[in-house]
């Protein structure tokens, strides 16, 4: 495993991180990737740790706290050997975000209990509306207070869109941005967010590196997902775009041989030094083995990277 520094925080993170939404399963009614087997999730977390994965990204929303509980159970004895990022402020897919200083502080302390720790390495506001953020007083004063007290080491924002990322970087004193970025969604690269983050020394966490699994080559527009899988909520034409799009990237170019499609997709994200870590979801030990191997392979060759960029500019994969 290779490691990178998270922006100007001084915190070292594994470049392949662990996206922990999926392990929250459908506990307490959350809609993620369907039910998850807790024993399998624990084994997967242990496998990741033993494979050099040190960065774990979760939220109080994932399984409505269950993902955090699993991380706490697995890592409470090895807490200082892992970097834990969690999020707050977005407590339901149907309710208004809770961003007041009181609610953020309460959310943080509840997360600390579930994670069985007394500090969070990276605390992130979870998909806040930029309009709501601009009119809610005291949020960043509260985060600064929590940082001074030692409850958090750094803070950032997990943004809804790359354009929101531009606003967040320019308007707020944050140290990290979490944003969608993959071969089928290169908006964060093209709208200037990557360059802006470099200028401000802000770490980028690339989420959805496999585009909800479609860049693994394991799904098509005909795939029947579990009723509690969030992919059922995407329009059929969007699912088709992603499914068809994956095939475009594997056709008629010098596609890397001897690698899985998922590994190539991860290498694409890691080909950009601006990215501190990319966080694929992992539900099985085999996912860990496959994903971690991508780190050893290094960045994509420049000609392949250029071909992937050209394919993206000549097609529309996201609407």
Legacy VTK file of the C-alpha trace (Angstrom):
# vtk DataFile Version 3.0
C-alpha trace
ASCII
DATASET POLYDATA
POINTS 319 float
0.000 0.000 0.000
1.146 3.498 -0.819
0.330 6.492 1.346
-0.333 10.171 0.714
-0.736 13.278 2.840
-4.244 14.678 3.288
-3.796 18.243 2.070
-2.088 20.461 4.640
-3.251 18.402 7.636
-0.020 16.419 7.940
-2.180 13.290 8.252
-0.944 10.309 6.224
-3.686 8.200 4.633
-3.655 5.035 2.549
-4.308 5.983 -1.065
-6.871 3.178 -1.181
-9.278 3.962 1.628
-12.334 2.094 2.842
-15.734 3.527 1.967
-17.928 2.329 4.812
-21.442 3.125 3.597
-22.074 -0.419 2.387
-21.173 -2.123 5.665
-23.903 -0.095 7.366
-26.297 -2.236 5.338
-29.975 -1.535 5.694
-29.863 -1.338 9.468
-32.546 0.910 10.942
-34.081 1.420 7.504
-31.112 2.963 5.695
-31.044 2.464 1.938
-27.466 1.678 0.923
-26.428 -1.350 -1.135
-28.930 -3.657 0.504
-28.459 -5.742 3.662
-24.895 -6.458 4.764
-23.676 -9.443 6.753
-22.076 -8.107 9.939
-19.635 -11.000 10.376
-18.510 -10.635 6.755
-18.137 -6.870 7.243
-15.925 -7.394 10.292
-13.731 -9.853 8.415
-13.516 -7.397 5.525
-12.441 -4.568 7.839
-9.821 -6.809 9.444
-8.555 -7.862 6.025
-8.290 -4.237 4.957
-6.341 -3.307 8.077
-3.944 -6.222 7.620
-3.507 -5.211 3.973
-2.321 -1.712 4.833
-5.577 0.220 4.548
-5.423 2.928 7.202
-8.123 5.357 6.037
-11.775 4.589 6.857
-14.585 6.914 5.782
-17.992 6.633 7.413
-20.941 8.770 8.546
-23.574 8.854 11.249
-26.054 8.370 8.376
-24.656 5.003 7.230
-26.925 2.387 8.737
-27.950 5.289 10.985
-24.847 4.729 13.087
-24.305 1.028 12.480
-21.296 1.557 10.207
-19.625 3.617 12.941
-20.387 0.914 15.500
-18.677 -1.728 13.372
-15.581 0.455 12.990
-15.529 1.026 16.736
-15.819 -2.676 17.429
-13.006 -3.618 15.067
-10.541 -0.803 15.719
-10.905 0.314 19.337
-7.723 -1.565 20.281
-5.807 -0.281 17.251
-7.198 3.230 17.214
-3.878 5.046 16.799
-2.985 2.928 13.759
-5.987 3.999 11.682
-7.333 7.279 10.352
-11.073 7.616 10.844
-13.179 10.123 8.952
-16.850 10.531 9.708
-19.563 13.014 8.812
-22.471 14.826 10.388
-25.351 17.122 9.554
-27.217 14.882 7.099
-29.307 12.529 9.178
-31.956 11.368 6.729
-32.457 11.192 2.985
-35.855 12.837 3.461
-35.264 15.372 6.236
-33.623 18.786 6.202
-29.951 18.801 7.166
-29.083 19.675 10.746
-26.258 22.185 10.706
-26.689 24.301 13.811
-23.695 24.399 16.183
-25.690 22.494 18.792
-26.671 19.749 16.361
-23.159 19.408 14.925
-21.650 19.143 18.411
-24.257 16.574 19.474
-23.703 14.563 16.298
-19.942 14.551 16.791
-20.121 13.351 20.389
-22.607 10.625 19.485
-20.251 9.452 16.735
-17.364 9.354 19.218
-19.338 6.967 21.418
-20.221 4.644 18.552
-16.645 4.647 17.284
-15.329 3.963 20.810
-12.803 6.760 20.553
-12.175 10.202 22.012
-11.177 11.898 18.752
-11.971 11.921 15.035
-9.126 12.399 12.569
-11.325 14.085 9.959
-14.814 15.391 10.642
-16.819 16.335 7.551
-20.047 18.199 6.986
-22.174 15.723 5.046
-23.508 17.088 1.743
-24.590 20.479 3.066
-26.511 22.888 0.878
-24.167 25.780 0.130
-27.121 28.157 0.563
-27.926 26.692 3.977
-24.272 26.772 4.956
-24.048 30.481 4.140
-26.954 31.475 6.404
-26.278 29.207 9.384
-24.123 30.990 11.946
-21.478 29.398 14.127
-20.763 26.169 12.217
-17.078 26.737 11.644
-16.566 28.396 15.007
-17.950 25.204 16.519
-15.647 23.046 14.395
-12.668 25.178 15.454
-13.677 24.755 19.083
-13.941 20.979 18.660
-10.512 20.999 17.046
-8.954 23.019 19.860
-10.495 20.660 22.415
-8.912 17.656 20.671
-12.184 16.042 19.660
-11.287 16.407 15.977
-7.898 16.740 14.306
-9.143 18.365 11.089
-12.372 19.132 9.284
-13.701 19.322 5.740
-16.811 19.064 3.607
-18.242 16.153 1.647
-19.859 18.141 -1.160
-22.944 17.342 -3.198
-21.317 18.366 -6.473
-17.971 19.551 -7.848
-19.437 23.038 -8.326
-20.360 23.094 -4.637
-16.738 22.166 -4.037
-15.575 25.384 -5.705
-17.760 27.431 -3.365
-16.647 25.463 -0.293
-12.948 25.946 -1.038
-13.270 29.665 -1.751
-15.607 30.524 1.106
-14.587 28.320 4.028
-11.373 27.487 5.820
-11.445 23.730 5.309
-8.679 21.180 4.901
-10.365 18.538 2.755
-13.021 18.066 0.097
-14.797 14.780 -0.586
-16.263 14.642 -4.084
-17.445 12.200 -6.755
-14.640 11.396 -9.178
-14.216 8.494 -11.579
-13.745 7.769 -15.294
-17.457 8.313 -15.931
-17.611 11.477 -13.826
-14.653 13.799 -14.337
-16.490 17.024 -13.473
-14.204 17.776 -10.512
-11.222 17.700 -12.844
-12.805 19.783 -15.585
-14.435 22.537 -13.512
-11.121 23.534 -11.909
-11.720 22.017 -8.470
-8.559 19.906 -8.574
-6.394 22.906 -9.444
-8.095 25.062 -6.825
-7.519 22.449 -4.130
-3.837 22.338 -5.066
-3.634 26.119 -4.764
-5.275 26.079 -1.316
-3.436 22.885 -0.224
-6.730 21.078 0.371
-6.838 17.287 0.319
-9.202 15.578 -2.113
-11.023 12.383 -1.164
-12.362 10.790 -4.346
-15.584 8.939 -3.632
-17.492 6.620 -5.992
-14.274 5.631 -7.832
-16.135 2.637 -9.300
-19.240 4.715 -10.102
-21.520 2.728 -7.792
-20.009 -0.519 -9.047
-20.593 0.029 -12.772
-16.873 0.467 -13.492
-16.235 -3.002 -12.072
-17.950 -4.506 -15.109
-20.195 -6.561 -12.839
-23.478 -4.756 -13.531
-25.626 -3.872 -16.518
-28.869 -2.032 -17.133
-30.639 -5.396 -16.681
-29.257 -5.997 -13.182
-31.941 -6.451 -10.541
-30.801 -4.755 -7.345
-32.081 -5.515 -3.844
-35.142 -3.396 -2.928
-33.029 -1.596 -0.306
-30.249 -0.798 -2.780
-30.076 2.936 -3.534
-29.298 2.211 -7.200
-32.991 1.442 -7.662
-33.624 5.163 -7.156
-31.538 6.252 -10.150
-33.408 6.876 -13.433
-33.167 3.991 -15.892
-31.539 6.200 -18.502
-28.768 7.095 -16.035
-28.156 3.435 -15.211
-27.917 2.751 -18.956
-25.441 5.602 -19.433
-23.142 4.160 -16.757
-23.533 0.584 -17.947
-22.890 1.435 -21.587
-20.181 3.898 -20.645
-18.079 1.290 -18.920
-17.942 -0.669 -22.167
-16.749 2.391 -24.087
-13.675 2.666 -21.877
-12.698 -0.961 -22.434
-13.047 -0.885 -26.227
-10.671 0.076 -29.021
-7.826 1.489 -26.928
-4.662 0.098 -25.402
-6.551 -1.037 -22.310
-4.264 -2.357 -19.523
-3.923 -6.139 -19.635
-3.848 -8.488 -16.661
-5.887 -6.133 -14.490
-9.509 -6.092 -13.478
-11.745 -3.247 -14.596
-12.039 -2.134 -10.975
-8.264 -1.922 -10.626
-7.964 0.207 -13.752
-10.723 2.514 -12.456
-8.923 2.934 -9.134
-5.611 3.567 -10.875
-7.340 6.289 -12.897
-8.260 8.159 -9.712
-4.788 7.685 -8.238
-3.124 8.999 -11.395
-3.891 12.499 -10.087
-1.546 13.638 -7.295
-4.292 16.004 -6.059
-6.193 12.938 -4.810
-5.152 12.053 -1.269
-7.254 8.882 -1.119
-9.998 7.149 -3.046
-12.600 5.227 -1.096
-14.230 2.259 -2.837
-16.854 0.397 -0.876
-15.802 -3.086 0.201
-18.188 -5.784 1.405
-16.006 -8.879 0.969
-12.401 -9.825 1.614
-11.997 -10.437 -2.112
-12.887 -6.777 -2.724
-10.035 -5.766 -0.426
-7.515 -7.981 -2.208
-8.547 -6.660 -5.613
-8.640 -2.991 -4.610
-5.413 -2.928 -2.607
-3.547 -4.455 -5.548
-4.372 -1.315 -7.561
-2.132 0.718 -5.265
0.869 -1.472 -6.073
0.263 -0.971 -9.819
0.820 2.776 -9.636
-0.638 5.482 -11.902
-1.880 4.770 -15.413
0.473 5.336 -18.316
0.106 8.822 -19.794
-1.229 7.609 -23.155
-3.994 5.574 -21.492
-4.898 8.461 -19.194
-5.122 10.798 -22.170
-7.304 8.295 -24.033
-9.658 8.038 -21.044
-9.883 11.831 -20.827
-10.682 12.055 -24.532
-13.386 9.396 -24.263
-14.977 11.343 -21.431
-14.995 14.596 -23.428
-16.528 12.892 -26.458
-19.410 11.300 -24.538
-22.030 12.186 -21.948
-22.109 9.806 -18.992
-23.802 11.898 -16.352
-27.039 13.851 -16.528
LINES 1 320
319 0 1 2 3 4 5 6 7 8 9 10 11 12 13 14 15 16 17 18 19 20 21 22 23 24 25 26 27 28 29 30 31 32 33 34 35 36 37 38 39 40 41 42 43 44 45 46 47 48 49 50 51 52 53 54 55 56 57 58 59 60 61 62 63 64 65 66 67 68 69 70 71 72 73 74 75 76 77 78 79 80 81 82 83 84 85 86 87 88 89 90 91 92 93 94 95 96 97 98 99 100 101 102 103 104 105 106 107 108 109 110 111 112 113 114 115 116 117 118 119 120 121 122 123 124 125 126 127 128 129 130 131 132 133 134 135 136 137 138 139 140 141 142 143 144 145 146 147 148 149 150 151 152 153 154 155 156 157 158 159 160 161 162 163 164 165 166 167 168 169 170 171 172 173 174 175 176 177 178 179 180 181 182 183 184 185 186 187 188 189 190 191 192 193 194 195 196 197 198 199 200 201 202 203 204 205 206 207 208 209 210 211 212 213 214 215 216 217 218 219 220 221 222 223 224 225 226 227 228 229 230 231 232 233 234 235 236 237 238 239 240 241 242 243 244 245 246 247 248 249 250 251 252 253 254 255 256 257 258 259 260 261 262 263 264 265 266 267 268 269 270 271 272 273 274 275 276 277 278 279 280 281 282 283 284 285 286 287 288 289 290 291 292 293 294 295 296 297 298 299 300 301 302 303 304 305 306 307 308 309 310 311 312 313 314 315 316 317 318
